[in-house]
Amino acid sequence: MKVVQLDTIELCKQNNRKAQLHLYNQYCDCMYSVAKRFVNHTAEAEDIVQESFIKAFSKLHQFKGDVTFGAWLKRIVVNKSIDTLKLKKQRLVELEDVHLKVVDTSVNNKWLVDESVTLEQIKKAIQQLPDKYRYVVMLFLVEGYDHQEISEILNITQVASRTQLSRGKQKLQELLKQKHYG
């Protein structure tokens, strides 16, 4: 399958429309889901996907194959989503059916949330985080990126990524405690 995909990518580099359509059809639904987790409107998520594919096809010569095409494209979609949010200063959309790592013992053993806190409360609390924390929390907890990837996506250092995640999780925990005890 990987050989076929690399052949398809080579055809796309040659501006072969059938190959581009094949890649688009293979990845559009998944990339739409990624964009939709970041923006509020269906049409806006569709625009992000379209613009991301246009960018991907125009920058395909930069794709080296060191990661899968899907991972490379996902990074473009995430960056475009964040850029869109920054430009329009919109709030992040509620995360639908996403299982968050509420207890992430690999980073901070003390970061615990009461069992009675619902996923809906977590979603709303994430939306209330300041942008710099929200983006890192979303990329780490929801999208599963590591700090190196987050630093590249947001153009920050890995130390800043770790710090913003830690502070974001702390702020998230405070927001959830206020709702629970408030």
N, C-alpha and C positions, 0 to 999 in steps of 0.2 A: 504493500500500500504506500509506503514512504517513497519508493522509487516512482510510482505513478504520480504521487503528489509533487515530487521534485520535477518530473517531466511537465506537469501542468504548470508549475511555477515558471519553468523555463519558457514555455509557450506564452505565458502571461507577460513575461519580460519582452517578448517579441510583439506585444500588443495584439495577441490572438484573442478575439472577442469571445469565442466559444470557451476557451480555457478560463477567461476571466469570469464568465457567467457560471462555469462549473464551480470555481472557488467561491464565488459570491453565494451560490445556492447552498454550498456545503457549510458555510460559516455564518450566514446572515442571521438566522434565528438565535444562535448562541450569542452573537455580538449584540443583537437587539436586547437580549435579556440583561447583558452587562450594562449597556447604556441606560436601560429602563430603571435599573437599580439606583442610578445617579440622578436622573432628571424626572420632573413631574409629569411631563406630557408625552403621550404616545407619539405624536407627530414629531416632537423634538428628538425623541430617541431614534426615530426612523431617520431624521436628518443627520444625526450624529453618525449612524451606521453608514449612510450613503457617503458622507464626507470622509469618513474613515477609510472606506474602500477606495475612494478616489485617491486619497493620500497614499494608501498602501500600494495601489497600482502605479502611481507616479514615482514612488520611492522604492519600488521592488528591487531595483539594482542594489539597494543597501541591505537587503535580506541576504544573510550569509548562510543560513541553515544551521546555525549553532543552537537555535531553539526551534521548536515547531512553528510552522506558519501561524497556527492558531494562537500561540502564546505571543508571537510578534504582533499580530493583528489586535489581540486583546489589549496590549499595551497602548496601541494607537487609539483604540476606542476609549479606554480609561482616560488617557490624556485629553482627548477631544471632549469627553464628558466633563472633566474638571475645568477645562478652559471655558466651556459653555456656562458652567455654574459661576465661575469667577466673573465672566462678562455680565451676566444677567443677575448676579447676586441672588440666585434662587436657593430655596431650601432643598436639601436632599430629599428624595422621595422615600416614602416608607418602604422598608425592605419587606418584600413579600416572600413568605416561605423560605427565609434564609435562616439557617441555624447558626447562631453566633456562638463563638467560643467564650461563654460568659466567665468561665474559670480557665484562665490560661496560666497553668502552674509553671510553664517553662520560663516565663518572664517575671512573674511576681506571685509568690505563693500566698500573699496576703490579699490579693484582689479577688474577693468573693462577693457574690450578690445573693441576697436572701432568696430562698426557694419560691416565695410567694410572688416575686416580681415576674410579670408576664412578658412575653416576647413583644407585645404591643407597647408596653411601658419602655422597654429597651429601645425600640424603634423611635419612639417619640423623644426619648432622652438623647439619642444620637443626633437627631435633627436639631436639638438645642445647643449642641457643642459649637464653639467657635470654629470657623472654617479650617484653620491650620490644624486643629485637633481632629475635626470631623473627617477630613480627607485621609489622614494617617490611620485613624480607627477603621474607617471603611475599607481602605486598601489592605490593612493587616487582618482584621477580624472577619470581614465579609469576602473580600476577593482572594485572600490567602497569599498575598505578596509578602516577601521577606523584606528586611530593612534595606538591603542593598538595592532591590528592585524599587522600593518606595523612594529611596534617595534619588535614583535615576529619573523616576516618573515626575517627582515634585521638584527636582533640581535642588535638593537639600542634602546635607551630609547624613551619613548613617547615624551619627550621634544625635543629630537633630531629629531624625525619624524616631529613634528610641525614646528620646526625651519627650517629644510630642505625643507619642503613643502612651507613655507612662502618665503624662499629665492629662491626656484625653481620657484614659481609663479612670484616673482619679476623679476627674470632673464628672464623668459618666456615673461613677459609683455614688458621688455626692448627690447628683440629680435623682438617682434611683432611691437613695435613702430618704430624700426630702419627700418624694412621692409616697413612700411606704409609711413614714412616720409623721408626715406633714398633715 
